[in-house]
Amino acid sequence: MSTLDWIVLVLSLVAVIIYGVYRSRTSHNLDGYFLSNRSMHWGLILLSIMGTQASAITFISAPGQAFTDGMRFVQYYFGLPIAMVVICIAFVPIFRKLKVYTAYQYLEERFDGKTRTLTSFLFLLQRGLSTGISVFAPSLILSSLFGWNIYWTNVFMGGLVIIYTVSGGAKAVAYTQQLQLMIIFTGMFLAGYMVVNMLPENVGFIDALQVSGELGKLNVITTGFSEQGFNWSDQYNLLSGIIGGFFLALSYFGADQSQVGRYLTGSSLKESRLGLLMNGIVKVPMQFLILLIGALVFVFYLFNKAPIFFNEKQLSRLENSIYKDSLSKAQYLYDELATQKQKAVSDFSLAVDRGTETEVEQRSAELTLLQSQSDSVRKKVKEWISETGGDSNDTNYIFLRFVVTYLPAGLVGLLIAIIFLASWGSIAGALNSLASSSMVDFHKRFSKQKIAPEDEYRISQKYTFAWGLFCIVVAMFTYNIGNSLIEAVNILGSLFYGVILGVFLVAFFFKKIKNGNAVFYGALLAETLVLLVFIVTKIPEANFKLGFLWLNPIGAFGVILFSLLMNVVMKKAE
């Protein structure tokens, strides 16, 4: 990076840390540290919810996801607005009426202590591991791009955010996320503008959309149906997005403390609801625009030679392997195809301008064939990387490779800052929620001594610090995730979210089930079922394949059905 890039990067990070420490002044008790004295207005709640949800993974991986698989990933969020409405009606009033610090406190009142403990434990497990990935993911990419030591990058990425999160709790988290998102959206807008601006003079924004659409990158809506019927293994389609995405969002925003803690800071029920509803309205178009940047980067590389593999570190390993000569031949063929694609895409654009339907179809078929051949070459290179023990998924490197190679000085530094800031936003919210659940659901519950408010505040800070260290340690031992980062985090969440949600659905809507033992064992059985289904789908020889989003309704309905069954069995045994 240039000197200007370093200046922009350092100033952005320092500004957020100083602002976070400045805003960290709050009352020294649990209400102040975890809920900011319940004083936030809906706008700040909205930004805090978005800041916690939109990690660096969102801005690093999503454009690459659109580059490789098109924009169909946006369907993953289609169930979110519906979930926001349900949460505002059923979840928020109960949590606010009981004045809980964590969502899991309600479960002890409704059922018993062990059901609360189990649900809180599942949250701590998945959120702690997910946050570790949130620390590791950008560190891995930055270390690969710039040659930084990954361990020190992990420490730096996680260490600085601990400073203001420990000192200020929920208030510092909310206000820093506000500043972070302002910088992030500015940087992403500039990146999108620059992609279009760097296209050839005769190719505008509409032309770029036509080209990307012709090559299947604007596949915003996919049904999942084919001549063979519905493809249950398809990760992203309309049904899995609306149904699976609904249950995932319902659990994430309704039963995950990292989000529940954000809207419990609202000064009133109205403010909490408005923050959630606005998130449901804003999130889908925001994700659409981030994915659109990836589709535009794809078009940019049609006019400019793209790397045969975007992770230079893995490509360098392959150059020194037994596939050295094969890679050289593949690179030559890939470059030849790139030259042909440059001409083909120009011919396609001219045909569209002339409006000759037959010529457009002909040029489109030619361009599609060349792109298919390029994809085949890339696929072969990925296979060689896998066979030599490397990471064959370069989705996470596509956007940043474009940034550091083509964007002007200053903007590169700003976009690298975005990686840090987005990572900090999600990590800070997660650490605050992990500490609140540890303190309220475990420490206070099992402590036999009465703790003064000031001591509760100090102990909560220690839990925040401890979870920060835990997440850094997880990051140190995480490698070769395999999926794109944005998929990896969502898959991990789907292993637990459905079961957590199921416990709350039983609590809210099945009033006849009052036996905590029935729900406790029902949740254990449902979690076992989810893990078994996931394991079976990963066995190469198995005929049964299922997209990960379906694990959420399986977990939720599993808890309901097992709880109903156990409730009947236990009543008969009495």
N, C-alpha and C positions, 0 to 999 in steps of 0.2 A: 504494500500500500504506500501511497505518497505521503509526504509530510502533512498535507492538507487533510487527507483521510484520517490520519492519526489524531489531528487536532479536533476534528469533528467528532470522532469516536470518543475521545477522552472527555471533551466538554459535555457531550450528551450524558455519559455515564455519571460524571461528577455532579451534574445538575440534578439528576434524579436522586442520587444518594443524599445530597445536601437538603433537597426538598423533603425527602422522606424523613430525615432526622428532625428537620424543622417542624414537620407536621406530626411528630411523634408524641407531642405533649397531650396527655390524656389522664383521666383519674386513675389512681393506682389501685384498681380492683378488677374483678373479672368482667364486670359490665363495661368498663372503659377499655380494657385490653382486648377483649374478644368481640364486643359489639359496639364499640365507639359510643357508649352511653345511649344507644338506639336513637341517634340524632341525625342520620343521613337523609337527604332528599332523594327523590327517585332518579334524577340524572346521575348522581354520584353512584347510586346503587347499580344503575345500568352499566356504567363504565367499569365498576368493580367486578360485576358479573362477567362482562366481556373480557376484561383483563385477566381474570382467573381462567376463563375457558380458552382464550386464544393465546396459546403458548408460542414459543419460537417455532415449534413444530408446524403450527398452522401456516406460518409465513415462509418457512424453508421448504416444507414438503409438499404443500398443496399445489403450488405452481408446477412442480415436477410431476405430481400425480396427474394433472391435466395434460402435461406434455406427453406422457406415456400412455395414459388410459382415457384421455378426454375428460370432459367436465361432468361426467355422470356421478362423480363423487358428491356433487351438491345435493343429490337426492337423499343422502345420508341425513340431511338436516330438515327434510320435509315434515317429519313428525314433530319437530320442535315447537312450532307455534301452537299446535293443538295441546301439547304437553304443558305449555305455559298457562293456558286457560284452565286446565284441570288443576294444576298446582295452586293457582290463585284462588280457585273455588274451594278445594278440599284440604290443601296442606297448610297454606300460609295462615288462615284464621286460627287453626288449632295451635300451631307453634307460637303465634303471638299471644293468644289468650293464656296459654300456660306460662309465658315468659321464660321459655327454655333457653339455655345457652347452646345446646346441641339437639339435633333432631331425635337422638336416641334416648334422651331423658323421657320422652313421651311413652316409649315402649315399656319402660318399667312401670309407669302408672297404668298402662293398658294391660300388660301381661305380667311380667316378672323381671327380676334382675338379670337372670341368665340370658333371656332373650335380648335384653338391651346390650349386655356384654358381648354376645355373639355378633350381633349386627354391627356394633361399634368396632369390634375386632376385624370383621371383614372389610369395613371401610378403611381402617388404619392400614391393613395389609395391602390392599390394592392402591390406595392413594399414596402410600409411602413408596411403593415400587414404581408407580407411574411418575411420581415426582423425580425419582432417581433417573428415569429415562429422560424426563424434561431437562435435567441438568446435563446428562451425558450426550444427548442427541446433538445440540448445537456445538458442544465441545468437540465431538468427533469430527464434525464437518469443518469447523474452523482449524482444527489441528491438521486435517488432511490438505486443506487449501493453502494454508500459510506455513505449514511445517512446525506449528506450535506444539509443545509437549502436552499431550492430552491430559495427563494427570494434573499438571499445573493449571491447565485451562478449566478442568473440572473444579478445582479448588477456587479459582478466580470467579468462575460463573456462579457457583453456589455460595462462596464466602461473602462476597460483597452484599448480596441480597439479605443475608442473615443480619447484617448490621442494623438496617432500619426496621426489619421485621421484628427482631428481638426487642428493640428499643421502643417501638411505637404500636405494635399490635395492629388491630383492624383499621384504626384511623390512618396510620402511616401507609398501610397496604392500599386503602381506597384512594387516597390522594396521590400517591405515586403512580398508581395504575391510570389515573386521569391524565397525568403528564406523559406517561409512557405511550398511551394510545394516541395522543395528539402527535407525538413524534413518529410513531409507527405508521399512522394513516398518511401523514405527509410524505414519508419515504416511499411507501408503496404506490401512492399516486404518481410521484415523480418517476418511479421505476416503470410503471405502465406507460406513462407519457413518453419516456425515452425509447421504449421498445418500438412504439409506433413511429416515433420521430426518426429512428435509424433505419427504417425500411426504405427501399428505393423511392425516388421522388414520384414516380408514377403509381405507387402503391399506397393507398390510404387505409384508414381504419376499416371502412366497409369492405374494401378489397381483401384485407387480411382476414376478416370474419368469413368471407366467402370461401377463401382458400382453406382455412382451418375447418370450416363446416364440411367442405367437400371431402376432406381426409378424415372425417369422423371425430374431430376434436371438440365439436360443439354438441355432443350427444348428451344434452342436459336431461332429457327424458328417455329412459329405456324401460321397457315393460318387464323384461326378464323372460318373456315367452318366445318360444321358437317352434319349429315344426314338431319337435319332440315333446313339446309341452313346457311347463314352467321349470326354469333352471334354478333349483334350490341352492346350488353352490355359488351362484352369481352374487358377488358381494354387494353391488350397488344397483338397485333398480327401484321402480316406483313403489312396489309393494313392500320390499324390505326397508326402504327409506321411511315410508309412512308408518308401517306397523312396527318393525324392529327399531327404527329411529325414534318413534314415539315412546316406546318402553325404555329405551336407553336414556332419552332426555328426561322422561318422567322420573327415573331413578337418580340421574345425575343432579338435576335441579331440585328434586323433591326430597331426596334421602341422602345425598352426599354432602357432608358437612362443609366441604370447601365452597359449595354454592349456597347452602342453607345459611351459613354464617354471614354471607354477603347481604342477603335481603333481610335478615333479622336485625341488621343495623338501621333499618328504616325508622323514621320518627313516628310513623303511623302505619296502619294496615294499608291505607291508600297508597302511600309512598312505596311500600314493599311490592304491592301488586303492580303499580305503574312501572317500576324498574324491571320486573319480570316480563310483563307484557311487551314493553318496548324492546326487550332483548329478543323476544319471539319475532317481532317485526323486522328488526335490523339484521339479525344474524344470517338469514338466508341470502339476502342481496349482498352482504359483506363477503360471504364465502364465495358467492358467484363471481364477484369482481376479482377476488384473489386467484381463483381458478382461471378466470379469463386471461390474467397476466401470463399464466403458463401456456395457454393456447396461443397467445400472441408471440411468446418466445419460440414456440414451435414453428410459427410462420417465419420468424426472423431467421431461424436456422435453415429454412428452405432457400433463402437468398444468400446465406453465409455458411461456410462449411462447419458442420457440427463435429464435435469430438466423437470418435467411435465409441468411447466409454467416458462418462463424465467424472469418474473418480480417478484422478491422475495417479494416485498412490497404488491402486490396484492394477492399473494399466502398466505402470512401471514394473510391478512384480511379474506380470505376464510376459513382458519384454525380455526378462531374464530367466524364463522358464523353457520347458521343452517345446512350447508353442510359439517360440520366437519367430520362426520362419512363416508359420501359418498366420500369425498376427500381421506380419509384414504384407503378405498377400491380401489379407482381408482389408487392411488399411488402404491399399492401392485400389481395390475394388470399391470400397466405401467412398473414397475421394472421387473416383470416376462417376459413381452414381450421384454424388453431390453436385458435380458439374452439370450432369444431365438434368437433375431436378431444378437447378437454377434456371435453365432454359425453359423447362417444361412449365414451371410455375409462372414465368413471364408470359409464355404463350397462352396459358390458361387465363390470366388476367386480361390479356388483349382480346381473347375470344369472348369473355364476359362483357367487356366494353362494347364490342361490336354487336353483341346480342344474337349471334348465330347459334341456334340451339344445337344443331348437329355438330358444329365445331367445338362448342363447350363440352358436349358429351365425350367427344374424341379426346380433347386435351385433358379432361378430367380422368378418363380411363388411363391415359398415359402417365399422368402424375401419380395416380393411385398405385399403378404397377411399380413405378420406380420407388415409391415410398415403402411398398411391401418388400421389395428386394433389399432396401437399406435396413429395414427392420430385421430381416432374416440374417443379414451380416452381423448386426448388433447382437442378435440372439445367440449366434454361434460364439461370439467373443465372450458373452456372459457365461456360456456353458464351459468354455476353457478356464475362465476365472474360477468357477465353482470347482472344477476338477483339480485345480491347483490349490484349493483350500482358501480361496479369497471370498470376499463379499461381492456377489454378482448383481446386487441391486444398487443402481446409481441414481435412483429417483430423487434422493435427498440432496444430490449434488448439482442437479441440472440448473436450478435458478441461480444459486450462488456462483457457479462457474461462469454463467452469463454475466453476472454482476461484476465480478472481479476482472473479467476479460474485456468487457465492452463499455461499461459505464464510466463517465468522467470522474476525475479526482474530486473528492468531497462527497459525492453521492455514494461512492463505494463505502466510505467511512460511515455515512449515515445508515446505510443498509446493514452494515456489520453491527452498528449500534442497535438496530432494530432487533437483531438476533438476541443480543444481550437483554434488551429491555423487555421484549416479549417473554423471554425465558424468566426474567425476574418477576414479571407480573403474575404468571401462573404459579411460580415457585413460592412467592410471598403469600398468596392466598392459600395455597396448599399447606404451607408450614403453619400458618395461623390456625387453620382448621384441624390439623393433626395435633397441635398443642392443646386446642380447646377440648377435643375429644379425649385426649390423654388425661388432661387435668380434671375435667368434669365427670367423664364416664368411668374413669378408673381411679385416679388419685383421691379425689374427694369422696368417691363412693366407698372405697375400701379403707380409707384412712380412719382410724379410730379416734384421732385427736381433732379438736376443733381448731381451724386455721383462721387467723386474722386476715382481713381483706388485703393488707399490704403484703403479707406472706404469700397469699394466693397469687398475687401479681408477680412476685419474684419467682415463685415456683413455675408459673406459666411461662415466664421468660426463659427459664432453664429448659423446659420442655421444647420450646421453639428452637432453641440452640441445638438441643440433642437431635431433634428431627432433621435439622439442617445438616448436621454431621452425618446422620444415617443416609440421607439422600445423596450426599457426596460419595459416601462409601459404596452405595448401590451403583452410582455412575461409574466408579472405578472398576467394578466387576462386570459391567455390561459391555458386550461386544457382539458384533455380527447379528444384529436384530433380525435381519433377513427381509422383513416387510419394509415398506416405506414407514418412516417414523410416525406419521399421522395414523396409519393403520395399526401399528404396534401398540400404541397407547390405547386406542379404541378397542382392540381385541382384548387387552388386559382388563379394561374396564368391564367389558361384556361378560367376562368370566364370573364377576361378582355382583354387578349392578342389578341384574334381574332378580336375584335372590333377596338382596337388600330391599328392593322395591316391593317384592312380594310380601315381605313381613309388614310393611306399612299399609299395603292394600288390604291385608287381612285385618289390621288394626282399625282402619278407617271404615271399611265396608262390610265386614262380617262380624257384626256385633254379638252374634250368638256364640262365637268362639271366644271364650274367656280363659280357657286353660292355657297357661304359658308353656307348659310342657308340650302340648300339641304343636304350637307354633315353632318352638325351639327345635324339636325333632323334625318337623316338616321342613324347616329351613336347612337343616343338615342334609336331609335326603335330597332336597332340591339342588343344593350345591354339588353334592356327589353326582347327581344326574347331569348337570351342566358340564362338569369336568370330564365325565365319561363321554358325553356327546362330542366335546371338543377334541378329546384324545382320538376317538374313532375317526373323526373327519381328517385327522392328520396322518393316519396310516395310509401309505401309498396304495396298498393292495385293496383297501376297503372300497366297496361300491357306493357307500353312503357318504355324500359330501353336502355340507351345509355352510352358507355364508355366516360370518360371525355375528351379524346383527340379530339373527334369529335366536341366538343364545339368550337374549334379554327377555323376550316373551316366554321362552321355555323356563327360565329361572323363576319369573314372576308367577306364571300359572302353576309351575311345579310346587311352589310354596303354598299356594291356595289349595290345590288338590290334596297334597300330603297333609296339610293342616286340618282340612275337613275330615280326611280319612282317620288321622290320629285322634281327632276330637271324638269321633264316633267310637273308636276302639277303646279309648280311655274311659268314656262314659259307661260302656258295657262292663269294663273291668272294675268299676267302683262298687 
